[in-house]
Amino acid sequence: MNKKIKVLVVDDSPVFRALLSQLINSDPMLEVVAAAENPFEARDLIKKHNPDVLTLDIEMPKMNGVQLLKNLMRLRPMPVVMISTLTQHGAEPTLAALELGAVDYFPKPAVENTAEMVNYKDEVNNKIKMAAGANVQSHPVDDFAPIAPSHKPTDFEIIAIGASTGGTEAVKNVLSALPSGLPPVIITQHISAMFTASFAERLNAASAIEVKELTASKAPLVNGCAYLAPGDKHMVVVRRGKHLYCQLDDRPPVNRHKPSVDVMFDAVAETVGEKAVGVILTGMGQDGAQGMLKMRERGAMTIAQDEKSSVVWGMPRVAVEVGAAHKIADLKKIPQLICHFVYQ
């Protein structure tokens, strides 16, 4: 029989510790080996039990979860899933935790009806299992040296980037290296709707490109700008005369995601064809693979992140398997590849 994944739960609420432990232990692949009410207790229990995954509450007295994570990733890197509040207030510490190396996050449950709790249990346990196999790593931003702007003319009209688990840092690192004069960039990242505004601000601060969340129903695409899909709407591309626009799309989730990378890539394939670059970064599942294949079939240049540099090699792996990627590249090489394609 396969060994169970050992989980340490860290949360200051005894009621939530008990609930979370019960939900995790209901999965035959998982076992809660201990529960801690604060980071100081957690440190001793990590040494004692050597867990495979830590679930870590962000909001705790004495030392918050982000501070514990910072110490942990420096001294003993391991898969950590943060327990977050899906509010604007929760956005900054959650994004900071992902920046420090947390694999993913899940919220505390808002309601306690049975149907919702079953969905919640599945979400939590799937994220813990995924985290157990994640490539826990850190990519110092210094490794992503900015590329000098090019003054060559280009026929390319758009760069489309899709990502999921591990993607908040991967997207930020790619954008931080890209020069300001590129064609418009559109981004679909699987993330809570409450977090996208803060995420866009972080991307903007780290990049020579102007990054904004798409909040209007439609916006013209402008060179040197990047547009992030909100966490609860798809983003598509349309052409009006000679001009390209990105617009919000409220159709149901695709591949269980809204926004979906496939929806964005499909629209780019249909509207822009060969004058596009598609990039698929780290993430769980297969969202984006078929859309990227359609982009490649329409003549676009396509890049998938490689396994070694991906936190979770799910979405890029499927894209590679279906033949959607022209190039498979380490995350650090992707900015140069984008510029090579655009200015070749």
C-alpha positions as CSV (number, residue, x, y, z in Angstrom):
1,M,0.0,0.0,0.0
2,N,1.2,3.5,-0.8
3,K,2.4,5.6,2.1
4,K,0.0,8.3,3.2
5,I,0.9,11.9,2.7
6,K,1.7,13.3,6.2
7,V,0.0,16.7,6.9
8,L,0.7,19.2,9.7
9,V,-2.2,21.6,10.3
10,V,-1.3,25.0,11.7
11,D,-4.2,27.3,12.8
12,D,-4.9,29.2,16.0
13,S,-8.7,28.2,16.0
14,P,-9.2,24.9,17.8
15,V,-12.6,24.5,16.1
16,F,-11.1,25.0,12.6
17,R,-8.1,22.7,13.4
18,A,-10.5,20.0,14.3
19,L,-12.7,20.5,11.2
20,L,-9.7,20.7,8.9
21,S,-8.1,17.6,10.4
22,Q,-11.4,15.7,10.0
23,L,-11.7,16.7,6.4
24,I,-8.1,15.8,5.5
25,N,-8.3,12.5,7.4
26,S,-11.4,11.5,5.4
27,D,-9.1,11.1,2.3
28,P,-7.4,7.6,2.3
29,M,-4.3,9.2,0.8
30,L,-3.8,11.8,3.6
31,E,-3.1,11.7,7.3
32,V,-2.9,14.6,9.7
33,V,0.1,13.7,11.9
34,A,-0.3,16.7,14.2
35,A,-2.0,20.1,14.6
36,A,-0.4,23.2,16.0
37,E,-2.1,26.4,17.3
38,N,0.8,28.7,16.7
39,P,4.1,28.9,14.7
40,F,6.3,28.2,17.7
41,E,4.5,24.9,18.3
42,A,4.6,24.2,14.6
43,R,8.4,24.4,14.5
44,D,8.8,21.7,17.1
45,L,6.1,19.5,15.4
46,I,7.9,19.8,12.0
47,K,11.1,18.5,13.6
48,K,9.2,15.7,15.3
49,H,6.9,14.5,12.5
50,N,8.7,15.5,9.3
51,P,5.4,16.2,7.5
52,D,5.1,16.1,3.7
53,V,2.8,19.2,3.6
54,L,2.0,22.0,5.9
55,T,-1.3,23.9,5.9
56,L,-0.6,27.3,7.4
57,D,-3.1,29.9,8.6
58,I,-2.0,33.5,7.6
59,E,-3.7,35.3,10.5
60,M,-2.2,34.2,13.8
61,P,-1.2,36.0,17.0
62,K,2.5,36.2,18.1
63,M,3.9,35.3,14.7
64,N,1.8,35.3,11.6
65,G,1.9,32.5,9.0
66,V,3.9,34.6,6.4
67,Q,6.7,35.1,8.9
68,L,6.8,31.4,9.8
69,L,6.8,30.6,6.0
70,K,9.8,33.0,5.5
71,N,11.8,31.3,8.1
72,L,10.8,27.8,6.9
73,M,11.7,28.4,3.3
74,R,15.1,29.7,4.3
75,L,15.9,26.8,6.7
76,R,13.8,23.9,5.6
77,P,12.0,24.3,2.3
78,M,8.8,22.2,2.1
79,P,5.4,22.2,0.4
80,V,3.1,24.7,2.2
81,V,-0.5,25.5,1.4
82,M,-1.7,28.8,3.0
83,I,-5.1,29.2,4.6
84,S,-6.3,32.6,3.5
85,T,-9.3,34.9,3.7
86,L,-10.7,35.6,0.2
87,T,-10.9,39.4,0.8
88,Q,-9.0,42.4,-0.3
89,H,-7.4,42.4,3.1
90,G,-6.3,38.8,2.6
91,A,-4.8,39.5,-0.9
92,E,-1.5,41.1,0.1
93,P,-0.3,38.5,2.7
94,T,-1.5,35.6,0.4
95,L,0.4,37.0,-2.6
96,A,3.4,37.6,-0.3
97,A,3.3,34.0,0.8
98,L,3.2,32.8,-2.8
99,E,6.2,35.0,-3.5
100,L,8.1,33.4,-0.6
101,G,7.4,29.9,-2.0
102,A,4.0,28.7,-0.7
103,V,2.6,26.3,-3.4
104,D,-1.1,27.4,-3.2
105,Y,-3.8,28.6,-0.9
106,F,-7.4,27.8,0.1
107,P,-9.9,29.9,2.0
108,K,-11.6,29.2,5.3
109,P,-15.2,28.0,4.5
110,A,-17.7,30.7,4.3
111,V,-20.8,28.5,4.8
112,E,-21.3,25.2,6.6
113,N,-24.0,23.5,4.5
114,T,-23.3,19.9,3.6
115,A,-23.0,20.3,-0.2
116,E,-20.6,23.2,0.1
117,M,-18.5,21.3,2.7
118,V,-18.1,18.4,0.3
119,N,-16.8,20.7,-2.4
120,Y,-14.6,22.4,0.1
121,K,-13.2,19.1,1.3
122,D,-12.4,18.1,-2.3
123,E,-10.7,21.4,-3.0
124,V,-8.6,21.3,0.2
125,N,-7.5,17.6,-0.2
126,N,-6.7,18.0,-3.9
127,K,-4.5,21.0,-3.2
128,I,-2.7,19.1,-0.4
129,K,-2.1,16.1,-2.7
130,M,-0.9,18.4,-5.5
131,A,1.4,20.3,-3.1
132,A,3.0,17.0,-1.9
133,G,4.3,16.5,-5.5
134,A,5.2,20.1,-6.2
135,N,8.6,21.3,-7.1
136,V,9.3,23.6,-4.1
137,Q,11.9,26.1,-5.2
138,S,12.7,29.8,-5.3
139,H,13.6,31.9,-8.3
140,P,15.4,35.0,-7.1
141,V,14.1,38.0,-9.1
142,D,17.8,38.9,-9.7
143,D,18.1,35.9,-12.0
144,F,15.6,37.5,-14.4
145,A,17.7,40.3,-15.8
146,P,15.7,42.9,-17.8
147,I,16.1,42.6,-21.6
148,A,17.1,45.8,-23.4
149,P,14.3,47.3,-25.5
150,S,14.5,46.6,-29.3
151,H,13.7,49.2,-31.9
152,K,13.1,46.7,-34.7
153,P,9.6,46.8,-36.2
154,T,7.5,43.7,-35.6
155,D,4.5,42.1,-37.3
156,F,3.4,40.4,-34.0
157,E,0.2,41.8,-32.5
158,I,-0.1,40.0,-29.2
159,I,1.5,37.9,-26.5
160,A,-0.8,35.6,-24.5
161,I,0.3,34.1,-21.2
162,G,-1.6,31.5,-19.2
163,A,-0.7,30.0,-15.8
164,S,-2.2,28.4,-12.7
165,T,-0.5,26.9,-9.5
166,G,2.9,28.6,-9.0
167,G,2.0,31.1,-11.7
168,T,1.8,34.3,-9.7
169,E,5.6,34.3,-9.3
170,A,6.3,32.7,-12.8
171,V,4.3,35.5,-14.5
172,K,5.9,38.2,-12.4
173,N,9.4,36.9,-13.2
174,V,8.7,36.7,-17.0
175,L,7.1,40.2,-17.1
176,S,9.9,41.7,-15.0
177,A,12.4,40.8,-17.7
178,L,10.4,41.9,-20.7
179,P,11.2,45.3,-22.4
180,S,8.6,48.1,-22.5
181,G,8.1,48.3,-26.3
182,L,6.6,44.9,-26.9
183,P,3.2,44.2,-28.5
184,P,0.3,44.0,-25.9
185,V,0.4,41.2,-23.4
186,I,-2.7,39.4,-22.1
187,I,-2.6,37.2,-19.0
188,T,-5.0,34.6,-17.6
189,Q,-3.9,33.4,-14.2
190,H,-6.1,31.1,-12.1
191,I,-6.6,33.2,-8.9
192,S,-9.3,34.4,-6.7
193,A,-11.3,37.4,-8.0
194,M,-10.5,39.3,-4.7
195,F,-6.8,39.0,-5.5
196,T,-6.5,40.1,-9.1
197,A,-6.3,43.9,-8.4
198,S,-3.5,43.4,-5.9
199,F,-1.8,40.9,-8.2
200,A,-1.9,43.4,-11.1
201,E,-0.4,46.1,-8.9
202,R,2.5,43.7,-7.9
203,L,3.1,42.9,-11.6
204,N,3.0,46.6,-12.5
205,A,5.6,47.5,-9.8
206,A,7.9,44.7,-10.9
207,S,7.8,45.4,-14.7
208,A,8.8,47.9,-17.3
209,I,5.4,47.1,-18.9
210,E,2.3,48.9,-17.6
211,V,0.1,46.1,-16.1
212,K,-3.6,46.5,-15.3
213,E,-6.5,44.3,-14.4
214,L,-9.2,44.4,-17.1
215,T,-12.1,45.9,-15.4
216,A,-14.0,47.5,-18.3
217,S,-16.1,45.2,-20.5
218,K,-13.8,46.0,-23.4
219,A,-10.4,47.8,-23.7
220,P,-8.2,48.6,-26.7
221,L,-4.9,46.7,-26.7
222,V,-1.9,49.1,-26.5
223,N,1.8,48.3,-27.1
224,G,3.8,48.2,-23.9
225,C,0.8,47.3,-21.8
226,A,-0.3,44.1,-20.2
227,Y,-3.9,43.1,-19.3
228,L,-4.8,40.7,-16.5
229,A,-8.1,38.8,-16.6
230,P,-10.2,39.3,-13.4
231,G,-10.6,36.2,-11.2
232,D,-14.2,35.6,-12.2
233,K,-14.5,36.4,-15.9
234,H,-12.9,35.0,-19.1
235,M,-10.9,37.3,-21.3
236,V,-11.1,37.1,-25.1
237,V,-9.6,39.1,-28.0
238,V,-11.7,40.7,-30.8
239,R,-10.8,42.8,-33.8
240,R,-12.7,46.0,-34.7
241,G,-11.4,47.3,-38.0
242,K,-7.6,47.5,-37.7
243,H,-7.6,47.5,-33.9
244,L,-7.5,44.7,-31.4
245,Y,-9.5,44.8,-28.1
246,C,-9.6,42.5,-25.1
247,Q,-13.0,42.0,-23.6
248,L,-14.6,40.2,-20.7
249,D,-16.7,37.1,-21.3
250,D,-19.2,35.7,-18.8
251,R,-19.7,32.2,-20.2
252,P,-19.6,29.3,-17.7
253,P,-16.3,27.9,-16.5
254,V,-14.2,25.9,-19.0
255,N,-12.0,23.1,-17.6
256,R,-13.6,24.1,-14.3
257,H,-11.9,27.5,-14.5
258,K,-13.1,31.0,-14.9
259,P,-11.1,32.7,-16.3
260,S,-9.9,29.8,-18.6
261,V,-6.6,29.9,-20.5
262,D,-8.2,27.8,-23.2
263,V,-10.9,30.5,-23.8
264,M,-8.2,33.1,-24.1
265,F,-5.9,31.1,-26.4
266,D,-8.9,30.0,-28.6
267,A,-9.8,33.7,-29.1
268,V,-6.2,34.6,-30.0
269,A,-6.0,31.7,-32.4
270,E,-9.2,32.8,-34.2
271,T,-8.6,36.5,-34.2
272,V,-4.8,36.9,-34.5
273,G,-3.5,33.6,-35.9
274,E,0.2,33.7,-36.9
275,K,0.9,37.1,-35.5
276,A,0.7,35.9,-31.9
277,V,3.0,34.3,-29.2
278,G,1.4,31.9,-26.7
279,V,3.1,31.0,-23.4
280,I,1.9,28.4,-20.9
281,L,3.4,28.4,-17.5
282,T,3.3,26.2,-14.4
283,G,-0.1,24.9,-13.2
284,M,-2.2,21.9,-12.3
285,G,-4.6,20.3,-14.8
286,Q,-4.8,20.8,-18.6
287,D,-6.4,24.2,-19.1
288,G,-4.7,25.9,-22.1
289,A,-3.3,22.9,-23.8
290,Q,-6.0,22.6,-26.5
291,G,-6.1,26.4,-27.0
292,M,-2.4,26.5,-27.5
293,L,-2.6,23.7,-30.0
294,K,-5.1,25.7,-31.9
295,M,-2.8,28.7,-31.8
296,R,0.1,26.6,-33.1
297,E,-2.1,25.2,-35.9
298,R,-3.0,28.8,-36.9
299,G,0.7,29.7,-37.2
300,A,1.4,31.3,-33.8
301,M,4.7,30.7,-32.0
302,T,4.2,28.8,-28.7
303,I,6.3,28.2,-25.6
304,A,5.7,25.8,-22.7
305,Q,7.6,26.0,-19.4
306,D,9.8,23.0,-18.7
307,E,9.3,20.5,-15.9
308,K,12.4,21.4,-13.9
309,S,11.4,25.1,-13.5
310,S,7.7,24.5,-13.0
311,V,6.2,24.3,-9.5
312,V,3.5,22.0,-11.0
313,W,4.2,20.6,-14.4
314,G,0.6,19.9,-15.3
315,M,-0.7,22.4,-17.9
316,P,2.6,22.8,-19.7
317,R,3.1,19.0,-19.7
318,V,-0.3,18.4,-21.4
319,A,0.5,21.2,-23.9
320,V,3.8,19.4,-24.7
321,E,2.1,16.0,-25.0
322,V,-0.5,17.2,-27.5
323,G,2.1,18.9,-29.6
324,A,1.1,22.4,-28.9
325,A,4.6,23.8,-28.0
326,H,7.2,25.0,-30.5
327,K,9.6,25.4,-27.6
328,I,9.9,23.9,-24.1
329,A,12.0,26.2,-21.9
330,D,13.3,26.9,-18.5
331,L,11.4,29.9,-17.0
332,K,14.5,32.0,-17.0
333,K,14.8,31.5,-20.8
334,I,11.2,32.4,-21.6
335,P,11.5,36.2,-21.8
336,Q,14.4,35.9,-24.3
337,L,12.4,33.4,-26.3
338,I,9.4,35.8,-26.5
339,C,11.7,38.6,-27.7
340,H,13.4,36.3,-30.2
341,F,10.0,35.3,-31.7
342,V,8.7,38.8,-31.7
343,Y,11.8,40.5,-33.2
344,Q,13.1,37.7,-35.4
